[in-house]
Amino acid sequence: MTDSIAAAVASAGIVPVLVIDDVASGPQLFAALSEGGIRCVEITLRTDAALGLIELAARDFPELLVGAGTVLSVADVDRVADAGARFAVSPGFDDAVVAHSLARGMLPVPGVATATEVTRARAAGLSHLKFFPAEPLGGVAAISALSGPFADVRFMPSGGLTASNSAAYLRSPAVFAISGAWMATREMIAAGDWSTITRLSREVVDAVGTR
């Protein structure tokens, strides 16, 4: 089951990281992202509105593959799974979070920063990992270096990605998707700037399509 989820994330190619303060913003936000060609979203557990938004997106926007971000505990896993999330993204690697995500039928995408963490993730049976924080860790060059000894692992870089550097990540064969917030920032969402979100989403979706 999780293999098909990983394939769907890879097919989408871009995973907007969404920090949303108000459930009422959800319908217009998800419509704007969908209009821009976005097919996958990561709704972070950084606000009180997150769980309601995951439930809303999973229920009312079937064209979107809905994941949860900032999943830090087994309790978080249960909460986001119950709300309808299909994958769980974490900033670091936690054995219990990974195991419970798999038990709940969700794809775990833990963050890794070192070869030791990649080794632990592989031992847990994972091959799709978040590389975080990507830019401070060395960006595309660091991913290329890790892909040498870990040729069976693919990465979703997150942290410091922008419209200007995303293309370089997308060209890497070790990257299965890219993750970032620039196409739908917290400020844009709060301001209801749906047209800008659609435009920026379309730009990065077009870039993904050329890789």
CORNORLIN-V146454 format. One record per residue. N is the residue number from 1. SS is DSSP state (hx for helix, st for strand, lp for the rest). OMEGA is omega in degrees with one decimal (none if undefined). D_FIRST is the distance of its C-alpha to the first C-alpha in whole Angstrom. Layout:
[[N;SS;OMEGA;D_FIRST] [N;SS;OMEGA;D_FIRST]]
This chain:
[[1;lp;-177.1;0] [2;hx;176.5;4] [3;hx;179.9;5] [4;hx;177.2;6] [5;hx;178.2;7] [6;hx;179.2;9] [7;hx;179.4;10] [8;hx;176.5;11] [9;hx;179.8;13] [10;hx;178.4;15] [11;hx;177.5;16] [12;hx;173.6;17] [13;lp;-178.4;19] [14;st;-179.0;21] [15;st;176.0;20] [16;st;176.6;23] [17;st;-170.8;23] [18;st;172.0;25] [19;lp;-170.0;27] [20;lp;-174.7;29] [21;lp;-171.1;31] [22;lp;178.6;32] [23;hx;-178.6;29] [24;hx;178.5;32] [25;hx;-171.2;31] [26;hx;-176.3;27] [27;hx;-179.5;28] [28;hx;178.4;30] [29;hx;-177.2;28] [30;hx;175.7;25] [31;hx;179.6;27] [32;hx;178.4;29] [33;hx;179.4;26] [34;hx;178.3;24] [35;hx;177.4;28] [36;lp;176.3;28] [37;lp;179.0;25] [38;lp;-178.9;22] [39;lp;-176.9;19] [40;st;179.4;17] [41;st;173.3;19] [42;st;179.6;19] [43;st;-172.3;21] [44;st;178.0;23] [45;lp;-178.8;24] [46;lp;179.3;27] [47;lp;178.8;29] [48;lp;-177.3;29] [49;lp;-168.5;28] [50;hx;-175.9;25] [51;hx;177.1;23] [52;hx;179.4;25] [53;hx;175.4;24] [54;hx;179.5;20] [55;hx;179.4;20] [56;hx;-178.0;23] [57;hx;-179.0;20] [58;hx;-176.4;17] [59;hx;-168.3;20] [60;hx;-178.3;22] [61;lp;-176.1;21] [62;lp;178.5;18] [63;lp;-179.4;18] [64;lp;168.6;17] [65;st;-169.6;14] [66;st;175.0;15] [67;st;177.9;15] [68;st;177.0;17] [69;st;-177.5;20] [70;lp;177.3;22] [71;lp;-168.4;20] [72;lp;-174.5;22] [73;lp;175.3;22] [74;hx;177.5;20] [75;hx;175.7;22] [76;hx;179.8;20] [77;hx;-179.8;17] [78;hx;-177.7;18] [79;hx;-176.9;20] [80;hx;176.2;17] [81;hx;179.1;14] [82;hx;-179.6;17] [83;hx;176.3;18] [84;lp;179.0;15] [85;lp;179.6;14] [86;lp;177.0;10] [87;st;-175.6;11] [88;st;-178.5;14] [89;st;-179.8;17] [90;st;179.1;20] [91;lp;179.5;23] [92;lp;-177.8;23] [93;lp;177.7;21] [94;lp;-175.3;21] [95;hx;-176.9;19] [96;hx;178.7;19] [97;hx;178.6;17] [98;hx;-177.0;15] [99;hx;-177.2;14] [100;hx;174.9;14] [101;hx;178.7;12] [102;hx;179.7;9] [103;hx;179.5;11] [104;lp;178.0;11] [105;lp;178.4;7] [106;lp;173.9;8] [107;st;173.5;8] [108;st;176.1;12] [109;st;-177.7;14] [110;st;176.6;18] [111;st;175.6;21] [112;st;179.5;23] [113;lp;-174.4;26] [114;lp;176.7;27] [115;hx;178.3;27] [116;hx;179.5;27] [117;hx;175.4;24] [118;hx;178.2;22] [119;hx;177.9;23] [120;hx;-179.9;21] [121;hx;177.6;18] [122;hx;178.6;18] [123;hx;177.2;19] [124;lp;177.4;16] [125;lp;-176.6;13] [126;lp;177.4;13] [127;lp;177.5;14] [128;st;-170.4;14] [129;st;172.9;17] [130;st;174.5;19] [131;st;-169.5;23] [132;st;-7.6;25] [133;lp;-165.7;28] [134;lp;-175.6;28] [135;lp;177.8;31] [136;lp;-178.8;33] [137;lp;178.2;31] [138;lp;171.7;33] [139;hx;-174.8;30] [140;hx;-179.1;29] [141;hx;179.1;32] [142;hx;177.6;30] [143;hx;178.7;27] [144;hx;178.9;28] [145;hx;179.0;30] [146;hx;-177.1;27] [147;hx;176.6;25] [148;hx;179.5;28] [149;hx;-177.7;27] [150;lp;-174.4;23] [151;lp;-178.4;22] [152;lp;-178.1;19] [153;lp;173.9;18] [154;st;-169.7;18] [155;st;169.4;19] [156;st;-179.8;19] [157;st;179.2;23] [158;st;179.9;24] [159;lp;179.2;28] [160;lp;177.0;31] [161;lp;-178.3;29] [162;lp;176.7;31] [163;lp;-174.8;32] [164;lp;-177.9;35] [165;lp;-176.0;32] [166;hx;-177.6;29] [167;hx;180.0;30] [168;hx;177.1;31] [169;hx;-177.0;27] [170;hx;179.4;25] [171;lp;-177.4;28] [172;lp;177.9;26] [173;lp;178.8;24] [174;lp;-177.7;22] [175;st;178.2;21] [176;st;176.6;18] [177;st;175.0;19] [178;st;-173.4;22] [179;st;-179.9;22] [180;st;-175.1;25] [181;lp;-169.4;28] [182;lp;-178.8;30] [183;lp;178.1;29] [184;lp;-177.1;29] [185;lp;178.0;31] [186;hx;-178.9;32] [187;hx;177.8;35] [188;hx;-178.8;35] [189;hx;-179.1;32] [190;hx;-179.0;35] [191;hx;-177.7;38] [192;lp;-177.1;36] [193;lp;-172.5;36] [194;hx;-178.3;34] [195;hx;177.4;35] [196;hx;178.2;35] [197;hx;177.7;31] [198;hx;-178.3;31] [199;hx;-179.0;33] [200;hx;177.0;32] [201;hx;179.8;28] [202;hx;179.8;29] [203;hx;-177.3;31] [204;hx;175.3;28] [205;hx;177.0;26] [206;hx;178.0;28] [207;hx;177.3;28] [208;hx;-177.2;25] [209;hx;-179.5;25] [210;lp;-176.1;28] [211;lp;none;26]]
